[in-house]
Amino acid sequence: MSEQSQAPKEQEQKEQQPQEPTKVTDAALDKGAKSVGQQLKKQKKHKVKLYLSVEDRQKLEAAEKAGKKVQWPYETVNINGYTFQIQRGKDVEVPEAVYEVLSNANII
């Protein structure tokens, strides 16, 4: 057998061998999420308002007027470890990537 025909077989055998999983630390994940967050801050912003029924809105607004602490419902969007919580029924600005996720999910 020639050297040329042996080289691809050796390469193929190396590729088939199981590889050690890469260990990822919490610090590395935090660093990655922070980097994504910085990139998202630079993106064009879109104003969105996620659906909230009139009945639910009225209940929440009445509770707020009565001085109660109210947790408005929200949607969560995660992009490479960076999390957005977007309140329903309120006008909010979101980065382009978050807008695309919401649009692709038919939420807006």
N, C-alpha and C positions, 0 to 999 in steps of 0.2 A: 504494500500500500504506500502511496506517496505521502509526503508531509502535508500537502494541501488537503487531502481527503481526511487525514487524521485531525487536523486543527478544528474543523467544524464539529466533529464528533465530540472532541474534548470540551468545546465551548457549550455544546448542547447538554452534556452531562453536568457541567457546572451550573447551568441554568435550572436544571431539574432538581438539584439538591435543595433541601429546605434551608431557608435562611433564618438567622436569629432575628426575632422581632426587635424593632427599634424601641428603646425605652424612652418614654416622654415624661418629663417631670412637670409638676404643677407650675413651676416657674416658667418653663418653656411655653406652656399653654397660655399662661397669663401674658407673656411677652407677645405671643402671636395675636391674641385677642386685642391687646392694646394697639398693636400695629394696624389691625383691621379697623379699629375705632378711629384712628387718626386718618386713615384713608377715607372712611365714610364721612367724616366731618368736612372733607374737602369737596365732596360731591355736590352736584346741583340738588337743591331741595324741591320737594313737591308738597303742596298742601293737600291733605286728604281728610276725609271725615268718614269713619267707619260706621256702618249701620247700627242703630240702636232704636228699638221700637219706641213709639210715642209713649206708650204706657210705662215702659221701663224708665224713660227719660223723666216723665212726670213724677214718678215715685222717687227717683234720685234727687231731683231738684227740690221736691217738697221736704225730703229729709234734710237736705243742706240748709234750706231756709229755717227749718226747725232747730238748727244748730247741731245736728247730729253729724258725726264723722262718717263720710260716705266713701266707699271704694267703688269707683266706676269700673264697669267691665272693660277688659282690654284683650287685644290679640298680641301674641308673642311672636316675634320674628328673630331667628338666630342666623347670623351670617359669620361663619368661620369662628365661632366662639364668642362673638359679640352679640349681646341680646338687646332687643328693643321691645318695650311694652307700649303699645299704641292704644290709647283710650278710645273706646267706642263713643260715638255721639258728640265728639268734640273735634274742632278743627285743629289739626296738628301738622307740623312740617316734618317730613322724613327724607333721608337721602335717596338718591336715585336707585340704589341697589335694593333698599327696603321697599320702595314703590314698585319695583319690578316683581319682587316676591309676592307682594299683596295682589298685584295685578294678575300674575300667573296662577295664583290660587283662587282667582275670581272673588276676592274679598272686596275689591274696589272696582 
